[in-house]
């Protein structure tokens, strides 16, 4: 079995209009025919967590 990784940079915008960019890595494990047998998605939204929390209706700053 072999694997391949894909790096994505997302430039999302939250409903509040605040930017929420983050990066994602997808790791695909391939079968002998080269088809994806398993997909693992790895991302870290910690850097934008504050922006997400601020848009919630129950947020202290809302």
C-alpha positions as CSV (number, residue, x, y, z in Angstrom):
1,X,0.0,0.0,0.0
2,X,1.2,3.5,-0.8
3,X,0.0,6.9,0.4
4,X,-0.1,10.4,-0.9
5,X,-0.7,13.7,0.9
6,X,-2.6,16.8,-0.3
7,X,-2.1,20.3,1.3
8,X,-4.9,22.8,1.1
9,X,-5.1,26.4,2.3
10,X,-8.7,27.5,3.0
11,X,-9.7,31.1,3.0
12,X,-13.0,30.8,4.7
13,X,-15.1,33.7,5.9
14,X,-17.3,33.3,8.9
15,X,-21.0,34.5,8.9
16,X,-19.8,37.5,10.8
17,X,-17.6,38.5,7.9
18,X,-14.4,37.8,9.9
19,X,-11.7,35.9,7.9
20,X,-11.0,32.4,9.1
21,X,-8.1,31.0,7.0
22,X,-6.6,27.6,7.9
23,X,-4.6,24.8,6.4
24,X,-5.6,21.1,5.9
25,X,-3.6,18.0,5.0
26,X,-5.4,15.0,3.5
27,X,-3.5,11.8,3.6
28,X,-4.8,9.1,1.2
29,X,-3.8,5.5,1.5
30,X,-4.0,3.8,-1.9
31,X,-4.8,0.2,-2.8
32,X,-2.8,-1.7,-5.4
33,X,-4.9,-0.2,-8.2
34,X,-4.2,3.4,-7.0
35,X,-7.7,4.0,-5.6
36,X,-8.2,5.7,-2.3
37,X,-8.8,3.0,0.3
38,X,-8.6,5.3,3.4
39,X,-8.6,9.0,3.8
40,X,-7.3,10.9,6.9
41,X,-7.9,14.6,7.2
42,X,-5.7,16.6,9.5
43,X,-6.4,20.2,10.3
44,X,-5.7,22.7,13.1
45,X,-8.3,25.4,13.6
46,X,-6.9,26.6,17.0
47,X,-5.5,29.8,15.4
48,X,-9.1,30.8,14.3
49,X,-11.0,29.4,17.3
50,X,-11.4,32.9,18.8
51,X,-13.0,34.3,15.7
52,X,-15.4,31.3,15.6
53,X,-16.3,31.7,19.3
54,X,-16.9,35.5,18.9
55,X,-19.6,34.9,16.3
56,X,-21.7,32.6,18.5
57,X,-24.8,34.2,20.0
58,X,-23.9,33.2,23.5
59,X,-20.4,34.7,23.2
60,X,-19.5,37.2,26.0
61,X,-18.5,39.9,23.4
62,X,-21.6,39.4,21.3
